[in-house]
Structure formats: C-alpha cells, structure tokens
Amino acid sequence: MNSHSTSDEKGAIIVPIPHSYVWLTEGYHDRPKLFKQYVAGYVQSIGYQLIEINGMNAICERR
C-alpha cells in the first residue's frame, strides 16, 4: 500500500488528492470532469482503481 494512503472500515483505500489538481483545473469549462480524470490517472499510476472522490480524498480499490 502507498505510504500516504489509508484504509476505511470497508477495506477501501483512501488516497489524499494532490492540491495542485485544484489549480490545474481552474478555469476549465468542465472542471469536475477534468479533475476526476486527473485523479483517476494519479491513482492508477500508483496501482489503484478510483471508486469515488470524497472531498480531497480518492476512495480506491486495488487493481
């Protein structure tokens, strides 16, 4: 497991989302979609699959 991630009571992996993704998506016409794409790519790069975004945390499962 990534050293910055934690697990919840259901076994889902909680990964903090880098704050840079907030300003990287600023001004984009469909910001929520782009933000989700960035987060999904980030968690995939560390071996997880995105389930949902909750605040500035990505709720994931192992791929």
N, C-alpha and C positions, 0 to 999 in steps of 0.2 A: 504494500500500500504506500502511496505517496506520503512523505513525512508531513505534509501540510494538510492532509485530508483526515477526516474522522468518519465514524460510522454512527448511524442512528439506531434506535431500538429495533427497527425492521431489517437491519443489515444493509441499508442503502449507504452509499459512500457520499459524504458531504465534502465538496471541494470549494474553497474560497475562490471567488472570481477576481482576477486582477482588476484593480480600479482603473487601469489605463483603458479598459474597454468602454468605460463610460464616456471619456472624452474622445476616444477614437470614433465613436458612432455619433457624436454630437453634430447636429445639422443635417444628417442623412434623412431623406424623405420617408423611409420606412425603418426608423431606428430600432424598434423592437425586433424586427426580423433579422437585421444585420447583427445586433447584439447577440441574439440566440445563435446565429451562425458562428460568430467568433467564439462563443463559449463552447459550443459543440465541438469545434475544431480543437480547442485547447484541451478539453477533457479527453478527446480521442487520442491526442498526441501523448497523453500520459497513461493510456491503456483503459480508459473507461468509456461508457456509453451514457450520454445525457438522458435523464428521465424528465427532469423539470428544473426550472430556475425558481429559487425562493429567496428574494432579497438579493444579496450579493453572494449567494451560495448556489453551486450547481449540485443537484441531487443526482447521483450517478449509480451505475452498477458496473461490475466488471464485464469486459467484452469477452 
